[in-house]
C-alpha cells in the first residue's frame, strides 16, 4: 500500500465527482482521499443520491465500507450510520440501494474500484472472511491500552477487522472530551484515519475536524494530541501497530526508522543479525516454515497412509487403528480437505 503522505486534509474542502466507472450506475459520487497509483487501491468518501441502486455483484478488490450518515439498504436490510462491512474480493453482495441518500467511507484495498454483476461468489472467494456489524450499537469500547506501550487513558477502540498474518487492523477509535497526550509517536506501519465526527488536534498538523483524513506512511512523527469535545474516527494500520513514543519534535523519519532498527536489535538480536546478514541471498524472501512443513513424519510401525502434504490433513488420532485390542478401534474415514490459503490472507485477487 504505497500511498503518499496525505495530511492535513479534510474532505469538506473538496467537491464530489461523479463516479463513472462501469457497473456503478448513476447517482454515486466520490471524493478521493488517497490512492496507490500502482494498484488502484484507494479510500474515498462516497455519496449515494436518494433512489440510488446497484445491481447484485462483486468487486475484484477486497473492500471495506462504513456508513457515515443516512441509511444504506443491503438487500432488504437497512444499515444505519456506524454499520461496517468487510467484503473479500469476489464476494457477491445483494442489490444495494438508498431511498433517501447516504454518505459512506469506501476503502478498496487491493485494486481499483470495480463492480461485476453477479448473484454468486467468484469461485476463488474466501467467503468465510466476510463480516459486517453495526459498530455503534453492537460493539463495546475497549481500552486503548490493548496496544502497549499505550496511548493515554481516554482513547478507546472497537476492533472491526484483524489480519492474523500481517497484524493489520481496522478499528473505530474515540477520544473522550478533554483527552490529551503529551508525547510524540511514530509507528513501523502506515496509519490511516477518517474523522467520522468531532475534532482532534495534533502538534504537527493542527485540527483534524469532521471529515478530516490522513494517510501517514511509517516513521512520521505525530503528537502531542488533544481533543476538547471528543471525536470518533475510523482508523487502519497496514501491519503491526507499535507505539514508539518520544519527546523529540525534530527527529526525522530516517532517524525514527534507525531507532526502530536499534530497538529490534536490542530486543531480538539473533533475528536482527539473520535478517540483515549480507552473507545470505534470499531472493524470494524468508520462508515461514509453518506454512509449508509436513504435518507428520513417517513413523515406523504406524499408519503412514494419512500423512499430510501441509495443505490437507486427515483426522489423526494418537493411537493404533490397526490394533484389535484398542478401545478406540473404529472405521473413521472422513477426509477433511482444507484449503489453507483461506486462513492465510485477506488479499487475493480472483482471476489473477
Ligand atoms: Fe499513530
Boltz pocket constraint, residues with backbone or C-beta under 6 A from the ligand:
constraints:
  - pocket:
      binder: B
      contacts: [[A, 185], [A, 186], [A, 187], [A, 191], [A, 222]]
      max_distance: 6.0
